[in-house]
Amino acid sequence: MHVNKLEDLIVWQEAKKLLIDVYSLTKKFPADEKYNLVKHIKECARNIPGNIAEGFGRFHYQDSARFYRIARGSLNELKSDIYCSLDLSYIDKADFENISKQVEYVGKLLNGTVRSLNKFNTNH
């Protein structure tokens, strides 16, 4: 299936949902983390749909794949920060599991997107 506009791209939609949930989750963090861990978590979460959007807007599949890989890197940074948040008792196990499931799902979608672009590359 060919997607003509960003808003129809499922990986972008799911990354945006993750962003919204991350922003809600960070409201529970202590105030002294506002400019440290919270700032980094929000940046990572914003970078995921942002890089997906930038990749979608590129005309060459290699450019697109590069930005999807960057989004995957931000996703892994977010995953690490979520683990730290649990270890520091800023979030509970239920919140951790919920966000972790979303992170894994977005990761699978990103991997599938990159795989699809790589397959396109070998066929063209």
C-alpha positions in Angstrom: 0.0 0.0 0.0 1.4 3.4 -1.0 0.9 6.2 1.5 0.4 9.7 -0.1 0.4 11.8 3.0 2.1 11.8 6.4 -1.1 11.7 8.4 -1.9 8.2 6.8 1.5 6.7 7.9 0.7 4.3 10.8 4.2 4.5 12.3 3.9 8.3 12.5 0.4 8.0 14.1 1.7 5.6 16.7 4.8 7.7 17.4 2.5 10.7 18.0 0.4 8.7 20.4 3.5 7.7 22.3 4.6 11.4 22.4 1.2 12.4 24.0 1.4 9.6 26.5 5.0 10.4 27.4 4.1 14.1 28.0 1.2 13.0 30.3 3.5 10.6 32.2 6.2 13.2 32.8 3.7 15.4 34.7 4.2 12.9 37.6 7.9 13.5 37.8 9.5 15.6 40.6 9.9 19.3 39.9 13.7 19.1 40.2 13.8 16.8 37.1 12.0 19.4 34.9 15.2 20.5 33.2 17.0 17.2 33.4 15.4 13.8 32.8 11.9 15.3 31.9 13.5 17.6 29.3 15.4 14.7 27.7 12.5 12.3 27.7 10.3 14.9 26.0 13.0 15.7 23.4 13.4 12.0 22.6 9.6 11.5 22.3 9.3 14.6 20.0 12.2 13.5 17.9 10.6 10.2 17.0 7.5 11.5 15.0 9.6 14.5 13.9 12.2 12.3 12.2 9.6 10.0 10.8 8.0 13.1 9.2 11.3 14.3 7.9 12.0 10.9 6.4 8.6 10.7 4.8 9.2 14.1 3.2 12.4 13.0 1.5 12.4 12.0 -2.2 14.9 9.2 -2.1 14.4 6.0 -0.2 17.9 6.1 1.3 17.3 9.5 2.8 14.0 8.3 4.1 15.6 5.2 5.7 18.3 7.3 7.3 15.7 9.5 9.1 13.7 6.4 10.2 16.9 5.0 11.7 17.5 8.3 13.5 13.9 8.0 14.9 14.8 4.4 16.0 17.8 5.8 17.9 15.6 8.4 19.7 13.2 5.6 20.5 16.0 3.6 22.2 17.1 6.7 24.1 13.5 7.1 25.3 13.4 3.4 26.3 16.6 3.9 28.4 15.2 7.0 30.1 11.9 5.1 30.9 14.0 2.4 32.6 15.8 5.0 34.6 12.5 6.6 35.6 11.3 3.3 36.9 14.6 2.7 38.8 14.3 6.2 40.3 10.6 5.4 41.3 9.3 8.3 39.2 6.9 6.0 37.5 5.2 2.8 38.7 5.4 -0.6 37.1 2.1 -0.2 35.4 3.1 3.0 33.7 6.4 1.5 32.8 4.8 -1.5 31.2 2.3 0.6 29.3 4.9 2.9 27.8 7.3 0.0 27.1 4.6 -1.7 25.1 4.1 1.4 23.0 7.9 1.8 22.6 8.2 -1.8 21.4 5.2 -1.4 19.0 6.7 1.8 17.4 10.0 0.0 17.2 8.5 -2.9 15.3 6.7 -0.4 12.9 10.0 1.5 12.3 11.9 -1.7 11.7 9.3 -2.9 9.2 9.4 0.5 7.5 13.2 0.4 7.1 13.0 -3.3 6.0 10.5 -2.3 3.4 12.7 0.5 2.1 15.7 -1.8 2.0 13.7 -4.3 0.0 12.7 -1.5 -2.4 16.4 -0.6 -2.7 17.4 -4.1 -3.7 14.6 -4.4 -6.3 15.4 -1.0 -8.0 
